[in-house]
């Protein structure tokens, strides 16, 4: 039987608790380089040019006490 290797993958869900524009649009968890991470993503709706990214994603340690409820460290 093949191993279920989920390393270097993240699953995101729509942020049902989003209240402000600065809150991430998506939140989730995953595994990056063998470490569990929390992921938050924002949709870039105010693109200044066509080369701007569509999403901005940030990874944090899921046990970090210095992150707020949305996973943002500031």
N, CA, C and O atoms as a GROMACS GRO file, in nm:
protein
  296
    1UNK      N    1   0.083  -0.118   0.000
    1UNK     CA    2   0.000   0.000   0.000
    1UNK      C    3   0.088   0.125   0.000
    1UNK      O    4   0.186   0.131   0.074
    2UNK      N    5   0.055   0.223  -0.081
    2UNK     CA    6   0.134   0.346  -0.091
    2UNK      C    7   0.108   0.435   0.030
    2UNK      O    8  -0.002   0.440   0.084
    3UNK      N    9   0.215   0.506   0.071
    3UNK     CA   10   0.201   0.600   0.182
    3UNK      C   11   0.120   0.720   0.140
    3UNK      O   12   0.127   0.762   0.024
    4UNK      N   13   0.044   0.775   0.231
    4UNK     CA   14  -0.032   0.896   0.206
    4UNK      C   15   0.055   1.015   0.245
    4UNK      O   16   0.043   1.066   0.356
    5UNK      N   17   0.141   1.060   0.155
    5UNK     CA   18   0.237   1.167   0.183
    5UNK      C   19   0.172   1.303   0.155
    5UNK      O   20   0.143   1.337   0.040
    6UNK      N   21   0.149   1.379   0.260
    6UNK     CA   22   0.088   1.511   0.246
    6UNK      C   23   0.189   1.622   0.267
    6UNK      O   24   0.152   1.738   0.285
    7UNK      N   25   0.320   1.587   0.264
    7UNK     CA   26   0.423   1.690   0.281
    7UNK      C   27   0.418   1.787   0.164
    7UNK      O   28   0.392   1.749   0.050
    8UNK      N   29   0.443   1.912   0.195
    8UNK     CA   30   0.444   2.021   0.097
    8UNK      C   31   0.307   2.040   0.032
    8UNK      O   32   0.297   2.064  -0.088
    9UNK      N   33   0.202   2.027   0.114
    9UNK     CA   34   0.067   2.055   0.066
    9UNK      C   35  -0.010   2.129   0.175
    9UNK      O   36   0.014   2.110   0.294
   10UNK      N   37  -0.103   2.212   0.131
   10UNK     CA   38  -0.184   2.292   0.222
   10UNK      C   39  -0.328   2.289   0.171
   10UNK      O   40  -0.351   2.294   0.050
   11UNK      N   41  -0.424   2.281   0.263
   11UNK     CA   42  -0.566   2.290   0.228
   11UNK      C   43  -0.620   2.421   0.285
   11UNK      O   44  -0.595   2.454   0.401
   12UNK      N   45  -0.693   2.495   0.203
   12UNK     CA   46  -0.750   2.624   0.245
   12UNK      C   47  -0.902   2.620   0.236
   12UNK      O   48  -0.958   2.559   0.145
   13UNK      N   49  -0.966   2.686   0.332
   13UNK     CA   50  -1.111   2.701   0.333
   13UNK      C   51  -1.144   2.848   0.340
   13UNK      O   52  -1.066   2.928   0.394
   14UNK      N   53  -1.260   2.885   0.286
   14UNK     CA   54  -1.304   3.024   0.292
   14UNK      C   55  -1.319   3.064   0.439
   14UNK      O   56  -1.375   2.989   0.519
   15UNK      N   57  -1.270   3.182   0.474
   15UNK     CA   58  -1.274   3.233   0.610
   15UNK      C   59  -1.415   3.281   0.642
   15UNK      O   60  -1.454   3.391   0.602
   16UNK      N   61  -1.491   3.200   0.714
   16UNK     CA   62  -1.628   3.233   0.750
   16UNK      C   63  -1.636   3.344   0.855
   16UNK      O   64  -1.741   3.405   0.874
   17UNK      N   65  -1.523   3.372   0.923
   17UNK     CA   66  -1.520   3.473   1.028
   17UNK      C   67  -1.466   3.607   0.980
   17UNK      O   68  -1.442   3.697   1.062
   18UNK      N   69  -1.445   3.623   0.851
   18UNK     CA   70  -1.389   3.747   0.796
   18UNK      C   71  -1.485   3.863   0.824
   18UNK      O   72  -1.603   3.859   0.787
   19UNK      N   73  -1.432   3.968   0.889
   19UNK     CA   74  -1.512   4.085   0.921
   19UNK      C   75  -1.459   4.213   0.858
   19UNK      O   76  -1.535   4.306   0.830
   20UNK      N   77  -1.327   4.218   0.835
   20UNK     CA   78  -1.263   4.338   0.780
   20UNK      C   79  -1.190   4.301   0.650
   20UNK      O   80  -1.159   4.184   0.627
   21UNK      N   81  -1.164   4.399   0.568
   21UNK     CA   82  -1.089   4.376   0.445
   21UNK      C   83  -0.948   4.325   0.471
   21UNK      O   84  -0.890   4.258   0.386
   22UNK      N   85  -0.894   4.356   0.588
   22UNK     CA   86  -0.758   4.312   0.620
   22UNK      C   87  -0.753   4.167   0.669
   22UNK      O   88  -0.645   4.109   0.677
   23UNK      N   89  -0.868   4.108   0.701
   23UNK     CA   90  -0.872   3.966   0.741
   23UNK      C   91  -0.847   3.879   0.618
   23UNK      O   92  -0.888   3.916   0.508
   24UNK      N   93  -0.780   3.765   0.636
   24UNK     CA   94  -0.755   3.678   0.521
   24UNK      C   95  -0.885   3.621   0.464
   24UNK      O   96  -0.981   3.596   0.538
   25UNK      N   97  -0.887   3.600   0.333
   25UNK     CA   98  -1.004   3.544   0.267
   25UNK      C   99  -1.012   3.393   0.288
   25UNK      O  100  -1.122   3.336   0.288
   26UNK      N  101  -0.897   3.327   0.307
   26UNK     CA  102  -0.892   3.182   0.326
   26UNK      C  103  -0.797   3.148   0.440
   26UNK      O  104  -0.697   3.218   0.462
   27UNK      N  105  -0.828   3.042   0.512
   27UNK     CA  106  -0.741   2.992   0.618
   27UNK      C  107  -0.732   2.841   0.607
   27UNK      O  108  -0.820   2.776   0.550
   28UNK      N  109  -0.626   2.785   0.660
   28UNK     CA  110  -0.612   2.641   0.657
   28UNK      C  111  -0.485   2.594   0.723
   28UNK      O  112  -0.414   2.672   0.787
   29UNK      N  113  -0.457   2.466   0.706
   29UNK     CA  114  -0.337   2.403   0.763
   29UNK      C  115  -0.276   2.311   0.659
   29UNK      O  116  -0.340   2.271   0.561
   30UNK      N  117  -0.151   2.279   0.683
   30UNK     CA  118  -0.083   2.187   0.593
   30UNK      C  119   0.050   2.145   0.649
   30UNK      O  120   0.079   2.164   0.767
   31UNK      N  121   0.132   2.087   0.562
   31UNK     CA  122   0.263   2.037   0.599
   31UNK      C  123   0.363   2.091   0.497
   31UNK      O  124   0.346   2.073   0.377
   32UNK      N  125   0.467   2.159   0.547
   32UNK     CA  126   0.572   2.213   0.460
   32UNK      C  127   0.706   2.167   0.515
   32UNK      O  128   0.741   2.196   0.629
   33UNK      N  129   0.781   2.096   0.432
   33UNK     CA  130   0.912   2.042   0.471
   33UNK      C  131   0.904   1.964   0.602
   33UNK      O  132   0.993   1.974   0.687
   34UNK      N  133   0.797   1.886   0.618
   34UNK     CA  134   0.783   1.801   0.735
   34UNK      C  135   0.733   1.869   0.860
   34UNK      O  136   0.723   1.806   0.965
   35UNK      N  137   0.700   1.998   0.852
   35UNK     CA  138   0.650   2.072   0.969
   35UNK      C  139   0.507   2.118   0.943
   35UNK      O  140   0.475   2.166   0.835
   36UNK      N  141   0.422   2.101   1.045
   36UNK     CA  142   0.285   2.148   1.033
   36UNK      C  143   0.284   2.300   1.032
   36UNK      O  144   0.356   2.363   1.109
   37UNK      N  145   0.202   2.359   0.944
   37UNK     CA  146   0.192   2.505   0.934
   37UNK      C  147   0.046   2.547   0.929
   37UNK      O  148  -0.041   2.470   0.890
   38UNK      N  149   0.023   2.671   0.970
   38UNK     CA  150  -0.106   2.736   0.950
   38UNK      C  151  -0.088   2.827   0.828
   38UNK      O  152   0.016   2.892   0.814
   39UNK      N  153  -0.187   2.831   0.742
   39UNK     CA  154  -0.178   2.914   0.622
   39UNK      C  155  -0.295   3.010   0.618
   39UNK      O  156  -0.408   2.975   0.652
   40UNK      N  157  -0.268   3.132   0.575
   40UNK     CA  158  -0.372   3.232   0.552
   40UNK      C  159  -0.347   3.292   0.413
   40UNK      O  160  -0.232   3.306   0.371
   41UNK      N  161  -0.456   3.326   0.343
   41UNK     CA  162  -0.442   3.377   0.207
   41UNK      C  163  -0.537   3.494   0.184
   41UNK      O  164  -0.651   3.493   0.231
   42UNK      N  165  -0.488   3.592   0.113
   42UNK     CA  166  -0.567   3.708   0.074
   42UNK      C  167  -0.578   3.709  -0.078
   42UNK      O  168  -0.482   3.677  -0.147
   43UNK      N  169  -0.694   3.745  -0.129
   43UNK     CA  170  -0.714   3.761  -0.273
   43UNK      C  171  -0.674   3.904  -0.308
   43UNK      O  172  -0.720   3.999  -0.245
   44UNK      N  173  -0.590   3.918  -0.408
   44UNK     CA  174  -0.544   4.050  -0.450
   44UNK      C  175  -0.645   4.108  -0.549
   44UNK      O  176  -0.633   4.087  -0.669
   45UNK      N  177  -0.744   4.182  -0.496
   45UNK     CA  178  -0.848   4.236  -0.584
   45UNK      C  179  -0.812   4.374  -0.638
   45UNK      O  180  -0.874   4.421  -0.734
   46UNK      N  181  -0.715   4.439  -0.579
   46UNK     CA  182  -0.672   4.572  -0.624
   46UNK      C  183  -0.537   4.562  -0.694
   46UNK      O  184  -0.442   4.630  -0.656
   47UNK      N  185  -0.530   4.478  -0.795
   47UNK     CA  186  -0.403   4.459  -0.866
   47UNK      C  187  -0.363   4.589  -0.936
   47UNK      O  188  -0.443   4.650  -1.007
   48UNK      N  189  -0.238   4.628  -0.914
   48UNK     CA  190  -0.188   4.751  -0.976
   48UNK      C  191  -0.145   4.728  -1.121
   48UNK      O  192  -0.146   4.820  -1.203
   49UNK      N  193  -0.108   4.603  -1.152
   49UNK     CA  194  -0.075   4.568  -1.290
   49UNK      C  195  -0.098   4.420  -1.310
   49UNK      O  196  -0.120   4.346  -1.214
   50UNK      N  197  -0.094   4.376  -1.433
   50UNK     CA  198  -0.125   4.236  -1.463
   50UNK      C  199  -0.020   4.138  -1.410
   50UNK      O  200  -0.046   4.018  -1.404
   51UNK      N  201   0.097   4.186  -1.371
   51UNK     CA  202   0.201   4.099  -1.316
   51UNK      C  203   0.190   4.083  -1.164
   51UNK      O  204   0.268   4.008  -1.105
   52UNK      N  205   0.096   4.152  -1.101
   52UNK     CA  206   0.075   4.137  -0.957
   52UNK      C  207   0.015   3.999  -0.930
   52UNK      O  208  -0.060   3.947  -1.012
   53UNK      N  209   0.048   3.939  -0.815
   53UNK     CA  210  -0.005   3.806  -0.785
   53UNK      C  211  -0.156   3.811  -0.760
   53UNK      O  212  -0.210   3.913  -0.717
   54UNK      N  213  -0.224   3.699  -0.786
   54UNK     CA  214  -0.367   3.688  -0.759
   54UNK      C  215  -0.395   3.660  -0.612
   54UNK      O  216  -0.498   3.701  -0.558
   55UNK      N  217  -0.302   3.590  -0.546
   55UNK     CA  218  -0.315   3.556  -0.404
   55UNK      C  219  -0.186   3.591  -0.332
   55UNK      O  220  -0.078   3.586  -0.391
   56UNK      N  221  -0.197   3.627  -0.205
   56UNK     CA  222  -0.083   3.640  -0.115
   56UNK      C  223  -0.106   3.540  -0.003
   56UNK      O  224  -0.211   3.541   0.061
   57UNK      N  225  -0.008   3.454   0.020
   57UNK     CA  226  -0.021   3.348   0.119
   57UNK      C  227   0.091   3.360   0.221
   57UNK      O  228   0.206   3.386   0.186
   58UNK      N  229   0.056   3.340   0.348
   58UNK     CA  230   0.154   3.344   0.457
   58UNK      C  231   0.142   3.216   0.537
   58UNK      O  232   0.032   3.169   0.564
   59UNK      N  233   0.257   3.160   0.576
   59UNK     CA  234   0.262   3.040   0.658
   59UNK      C  235   0.313   3.076   0.797
   59UNK      O  236   0.407   3.154   0.812
   60UNK      N  237   0.250   3.018   0.899
   60UNK     CA  238   0.290   3.040   1.038
   60UNK      C  239   0.292   2.907   1.111
   60UNK      O  240   0.226   2.811   1.070
   61UNK      N  241   0.367   2.903   1.220
   61UNK     CA  242   0.366   2.787   1.310
   61UNK      C  243   0.228   2.782   1.376
   61UNK      O  244   0.186   2.882   1.435
   62UNK      N  245   0.156   2.669   1.370
   62UNK     CA  246   0.021   2.664   1.429
   62UNK      C  247   0.020   2.679   1.580
   62UNK      O  248  -0.085   2.707   1.638
   63UNK      N  249   0.134   2.661   1.646
   63UNK     CA  250   0.141   2.674   1.792
   63UNK      C  251   0.196   2.808   1.837
   63UNK      O  252   0.213   2.830   1.957
   64UNK      N  253   0.225   2.898   1.743
   64UNK     CA  254   0.283   3.028   1.777
   64UNK      C  255   0.180   3.114   1.850
   64UNK      O  256   0.074   3.143   1.795
   65UNK      N  257   0.211   3.154   1.970
   65UNK     CA  258   0.120   3.236   2.050
   65UNK      C  259   0.123   3.383   2.008
   65UNK      O  260   0.042   3.462   2.057
   66UNK      N  261   0.213   3.421   1.916
   66UNK     CA  262   0.224   3.560   1.872
   66UNK      C  263   0.140   3.588   1.749
   66UNK      O  264   0.156   3.694   1.687
   67UNK      N  265   0.050   3.497   1.712
   67UNK     CA  266  -0.037   3.522   1.599
   67UNK      C  267  -0.178   3.546   1.649
   67UNK      O  268  -0.218   3.490   1.750
   68UNK      N  269  -0.253   3.630   1.579
   68UNK     CA  270  -0.390   3.656   1.621
   68UNK      C  271  -0.481   3.544   1.572
   68UNK      O  272  -0.432   3.447   1.514
   69UNK      N  273  -0.610   3.555   1.593
   69UNK     CA  274  -0.704   3.448   1.561
   69UNK      C  275  -0.709   3.415   1.412
   69UNK      O  276  -0.753   3.305   1.376
   70UNK      N  277  -0.665   3.505   1.325
   70UNK     CA  278  -0.664   3.478   1.182
   70UNK      C  279  -0.530   3.427   1.133
   70UNK      O  280  -0.511   3.407   1.013
   71UNK      N  281  -0.435   3.407   1.225
   71UNK     CA  282  -0.305   3.356   1.186
   71UNK      C  283  -0.209   3.462   1.140
   71UNK      O  284  -0.102   3.430   1.088
   72UNK      N  285  -0.245   3.588   1.156
   72UNK     CA  286  -0.160   3.697   1.111
   72UNK      C  287  -0.071   3.743   1.227
   72UNK      O  288  -0.123   3.776   1.334
   73UNK      N  289   0.062   3.745   1.208
   73UNK     CA  290   0.152   3.777   1.318
   73UNK      C  291   0.169   3.926   1.345
   73UNK      O  292   0.272   3.966   1.400
   74UNK      N  293   0.074   4.010   1.308
   74UNK     CA  294   0.085   4.153   1.336
   74UNK      C  295  -0.050   4.211   1.367
   74UNK      O  296  -0.062   4.330   1.393
   0.00000   0.00000   0.00000
